[in-house]
């Protein structure tokens, strides 16, 4: 009998260890999802602040550039919210898969535990339903009685452990089921929220583009705004030339010699080769007068196309401006730079060295832009040149 009690205890221990081995380490926890929800709350707070600032500007045409910048920030905020919700949905999917595996494991352990319990009951029935007291009354001496008491205690403890473990598994199963249903409900709610946010993002982009179209279509009313955009682009070009020369001088000092740029050798910055606006003189977007386009516009890119470095170099600018929106400038040597504008997001920081073909950002329509495209500029010896002097295999918009 003592041997049977010890065998029962050993089986319990083995069952517990097996359960521990079968339960996978959680790759995703509810805490991870809660952290994402906290980030989402911060983004919602930022959005409310942006909406408040936009309401303050309302129809003040003198603040058109400030309004466009706020609209761009609102678009960026919503895009960040979408990424957050997508991350939540992915985490919920992983958590649901994990919980389903844990539930199956718990159910299998419950079946094994119940079988162990039934085995114990059958063993006692086969012994003629011998009671604990009858075992004690058969003691032939006080020493024998003490020994039999130890045996009875072991059996009673083992029996109770079987029952306790069975009950604990039943509780665990119910908790897993409840957790699984809650995760599924939260996941469905997040999916609905994702659809709503994508609709909002589309509407916000249209609102931002509509404002630029209004400025372009009413040049007389927005003359000061358009003049400021032109002046800003010239200030940016002067800054670029200055930074490029400073970087070249610094590199020359480090290398103990001069740093001259090797001109040419550019690749297409995006997969599309469709040119919607060429370099130089062109009709103004509003149809009144003409402008001097300082680069080329590459269309058919949408809001998700990667922008690649046309040539290796060092990032000297990565910021937002009213004219270029989110833009990046790479220096390839003294006076030789490339500029990439209207990005929806930037992926590099100032000072980073990029190889030809490295990702700099994602296409978009930030700044003074009437739709998603890449505005691309090349400067050699500090002067903007026509990028199509180097890029071939393109198609001009009809």
N, C-alpha and C positions, 0 to 999 in steps of 0.2 A: 504493500500500500504506500509505503514511504517512497518507493521507487516511482510509482505512478504519479504521485504528487509532484515530484521533482521533474518528471517528464512533461507534465502539464505546464509547469512554470517555464521550462525550456522552450516549449512550443509557443508560449505567449511572447517570450523574448524574441524568438525568431520571427514571429509575425510582425512585431513592432519594427525590427531592423529592416525586414523586407519592405515594409511600407515606407520607411525613410528613404530606402534606395530607389523606390519607384517614383517618389515625388520629385519632379524636376525642379531645379533652381529657377525661381521666377525671373524671367527676362524683363517682364513689365509688371508693375504693381499699381494699385490704385493711387498710391502717393505720386507716381509719375504723372498720372492723368490729372490729379489735383494741382500739381505744379503748372501744368499747361493751362488749366482753368484760371489759375491766378494770373498767368501771363495774359490770358484773354481779357480778364477784368481790367488790367492795366491798359491794354489796347483800346478797350471800350471807353475808358476814362480819357485817353488821349483824343479819341474821336470826338467826344463831346466838347472838348476844349477847342478843337479845330472848327466844329460847327458853330460854336459861340463866336469865334473870331470872324467866320464867314458871314454870320448874321449881322455883325457890327459893320461890315463893309457894304453889304446889300448891293445897291445899284450905283455906288460911287465909281464913276468911270475913271476918275483920277487914280483910283487904287486897283486898276485892272491887273497890273503885274503882281501885286500882293495877293489879289484874289486867286490868280492862276497858281501861284506858289502854294497857297493853302489847299486848293483843289488837288494839286499834285501830291501834297502830303496826305490828303484824305484818301486818295487812291492807293498810296503806299501803305497807309494804315489798314485799309480793307484787304489788300493783298496779304499783309502780314497776318490778319485775322483768319484768312482762308488757309494759309499754311498751318496756323495753329490748330484749326478745326480738323484739317486733314491729318495732322499728327495725332490728335485725339482719337480719330476714327481708326487709324492704324494701331494705336495702343489698345483700343477697345477690342479690335479683332484679335490681337495677340493674347490679351487677357482672357477673352472668351475661349479661345483655343486651349489655353493653359487650364482654365477652370473646368472645362469639359474633360480634359485628361485627368485632372485631380478628382473630379466627381466619379469617373469610371474606376479609378484606382480605389477610392474610398468604398464604392459599392462592392468591388471585388474583395476588399479586406473585410467588409461586413459579412459577406457570404462565408469567407474562411473562418471568421470568428464565430459565426452562428453554427457552423459545422463542428467547430471545436467544442462549443457548448453542448451540442447534441451528443457528441461522442462521450463527453463526461457524464451526461445523464444516462446514456445507454450502459456505460460501464457500471454505474451504481445499480441499475436494474438487474444486470447480469449477476451481480453479487447478492441478489436477493434483497435489494433495498436496505442494505445494512446501514443503520443509523450511526451517527457519530457517538451517541451515548452507548450503544451496544459494543462498540469498539473499546470504549473506556472500561465498561463493566467486565470485560474479559481479561483484565489485567490480573496477573498472578502474584504481583508484589507491588510495593510502593514505587520501586525503581522502574518496574515495567509500566506502571501507571503514568509516570512522568514521561517515559519514552512514547507511550501511546498518545499522550496529550500533545506532544510535539508534532506527531504525525497528523493528528486531527487538525491542529492549527494550520499546518501547511496545506492540507486539503481544503479547509475552509477559505484560507487566503487565496488559493488558486481558483477555487470556484467563484469567489467574489470578484477576483481580477478579470475572469472571463466575462462575467456579467457587466462589470464596469466598462470594460473595453468595448463591448458590444453596444452599450448605451451611448458611449462617447462617439462611436462611429456613426450611429444613427443621427446624433446631433450634428456631427460634421457634415453628413450628407445633406441634411436640411439646410444648413448654412451655405453649402456650396450651390445648392439649387437656387436659393434666394439671391446669392451673389451673381449667379449666371443670368438670371432673369433681369436683375437690375442693370447689369452691364449691357445686355441686349437692348434694353429700353433706352439707356443713355446713348448707345451707338446710333440707334435710329433717330433720336432727337438731334444728334450731331450731324447726321447726314442731311436732315431737313434744313438745319441751320446753314450747312455748306451751300445748298442750292440757293437759299435766300441771299447769302453773302455774294455769291457769284453774280446774281442778278443785280445786286447793289453795285458791285464793281463795274459792271458793264454800263450802268446808268451814270456812275460817277465819271467814267472815262468820256462818255458822250457829253456830259456837262462841261468838262474841261476843254474838250475840243470845240464845243459850241462857243465858248468864250473867246478862243483864239480866232475862230471864224468871224465872230462879231467885230473883233478888233481889225482884222484884215479887210472886212467888207465895208467898214466905216472909217476909212483912213483919215478923213478930215476931222472927225470927232476924237480920234485916238492918235493924232499926229504926235503929240508929246510922248505918248507911250512908245510908238514906233521909233521915234528919234532916240529915246533912251535905250531901246534894244540895240540899235546900231552902235551907239556909243559904248554900250557894255561889251559888245563883241570886239570892238577895237581896244578897249582896256584889257580885255582878256588876252588878245593877241600880243599886246605889249608885255603883259605879265609872263606869257609863255616864252617869248623870246628871251626875256631877262632870266627866267629860271633855267632855261636851256643852256644859256651861256655860263651861268653860275655853276651848274652841274658839270659842264664840260671843263671849266677851269679847275674845279675840285678834283675831277678824275685825272686831269693832266698833272696836277701837283702830286697826286698819289702815285702816278705811274712814272713821274720824273721826266715828262715830256709833253708834247702838245696832243690835243685830242681833236682830230678832224673827223667829220662825219662822212661816211661812205654813202653817197646818194643812190637812190633807186633800191631795187630788191624788195619791193612790197608785194604782199599777197592780199587777196580779197578779205576784208574784215568780217564778212558774213557769207552765208551760203548762197544768198540771192545775189544775182548780178543784174537786177532790174533797176534801171536808173529813172527815177521820177522827176529829177531836176538836176540839170548840169551845172558846171562851174561857169561863173562870169555873169554877164548881163542876162536878165530874164524879166518877164512881166511880173509885177508884184503880185503876191497871193490874192490881193483884193481886186486886181484887175485895173488898178489906177497907177499909171507911171511905170517905172521899172526899178529894179534893185540889182545890186552886185552880189551874186551868190558866191560865198567864199569857200564852198566845197561842193560835194555832190550829195544828193539824197538817194538812198537805196531803199526801194520799197519791197512789198511782198514779204515782210518779215514777221508781222504780228507782234505779240507781247511776250513771246517765249524763246525767240531766236538768240543763240549765243553770239556775242561779239568777240572776235579774236584780234590779238595784236597783229597788225599788218607787217610788223618788223620788230625785232628784238630791241629792247631798250629799258629805260628806267621811268617809272611813273612819276611825273612831276606835278600833276594836278588830278584830283579826284574829288569833285564837289558838285554843288547845284548852282545854277544861275538862271535868271529869268529868261534869257534868250536860249541857251543850250540845254536847260533842264539839268538832269544828271549827266555829267560828262567827265571823260577821262582824257588826259593828254600824256603821251609817251614821248620821251626824248630819246633820239637815236644818235646823238652827237651834237655838237655846237650848231644851232640854227636849224637842225633837222628834227621835226616833230610830226606826230600824227594826232588828230583830235577825233573823238568819237562822242557824238551828242544824242540827246533825247532818250537816254537809257531809262528803262523802268527801274533798274537796280544796278549798282556798281559792285564789282567783285574784287577790286584791288584798292590798295591804299598808297598814299604818297611814299616814295622811297623804295617801293617793291621793284625788283628786276623781273621783267617778263621776257620769255622766249617768244619767238615768232610763232603765232598760232595759239598762245595761251589765252584763256578766257578773261576778258576784261569786265564784262557785264552782260546785261540782257536788254534787247531792244524794247522800245516803248514810245511814249509820246509826251514826255515831260518837257517843260519849258514852252517856248513859242513854236508849237507844233500842231498840225491839223490832222494828225493820224500817226499810227505807228510806222516808223521808218528809222534808218540810221543816217544821220548827217555826218559825213566823213571829210576831214580836211588833211592835207599834207602841206607842210611848210619846209622849204629848203632855203638855207641861208637867211632864215627869218622871214621869208616871203611866201605867202600862200600860192600854191601852184595847182594846176588841174590834175587831180588824181588819175583821170583817164589817160594821162600821158604814160602811165605805167600799168594800169589795169586793162586787161583785154577780155574779150568774150562776153561783152555785156549787151543788154537790150535796152533801147531807149523807149520810154513811154510814148505812145502815139498821140 
